[in-house]
Amino acid sequence: MGPTEGNVGIGTTAPGAKLEIAGTSGVDGIKFPDGSIQTTSATGHILITHEVTNGTNAGSSVTGWQTRPLNSKKIDTNSLVSLSSNRVTFTAGTYYCQATAPAFRANNHKLRLRNVTDNVTLIVGSSEYAYQPSIIGNTARLVGQFTIAAGKALELQHYIAYARANDGLGTSVSSGEVEVYAILECWKN
C-alpha cells in the first residue's frame, strides 16, 4: 500500500487513522538513541518574547545579573503561564525550555532561568563573549528541563560583565518590523 492509499499502522493490522501507532500506554513509547522512552506528548507550548517598536534598542545593561524584559505572550496552549512585570508564573509540572537573548559589547555574558519565588536557579545557559572595545554583539542561549511542584514565578536573567547604556541588551535592526530581543520558549511534558 502506498502512503496515499489508506491507513498505515505500526503495531496494529487494522489502523483506524492515516497513521496509528499501537502499544501499551505508560510502557511503550518512542525510544530515543540515549535509551530514554517518551510515553506522552507535550501538553502545552509557551512562547514569550521581549518586543519593542522598529528602531528601538533593547535597553541598558548593568554589570552582574539583571532581569531580561519579557512583555509579549505569543503562545500559551492550555493556559500554563501568566506574564506580569517581566516575570512568568508557571503552573506545576515538568517543562523543557530554551531561551536566547542578545548582548552588545558585554564581554563575558550568560543566561539563567531563575525561580524567583524560591530564589533558585533552574537552568544555566552557555558562557558567551562579546568583545567590549569592538562593535560586537552575540547571543546567549540556554536549554534545559525543570520540574516544579506548585506555581512559581520565573525570570529570564542575564549576567553581563561590562555595562552599556541604551543598547547593552541588544541593538535595533530598523528593518521596518518589530524588534525582538529575548525569547523564552517552553513545552510542558
Secondary structure, DSSP 8 states (H G I E B T S, - for coil): --TTSS-EEES-SS-SSSEEE---TTT--EE-TTS-EE-S---EEEEEEEEE-TT-------SEEEE----EEEEETTS-EEEETTEEEE-SEEEEEEEEEEEES-EEEEEEEEETTTTEEEEE---EEE-TTTT-EEEEEEEEEEEESS-EEEEEEEEESS--TTTTT-----SSS-EEEEEEEEEE-
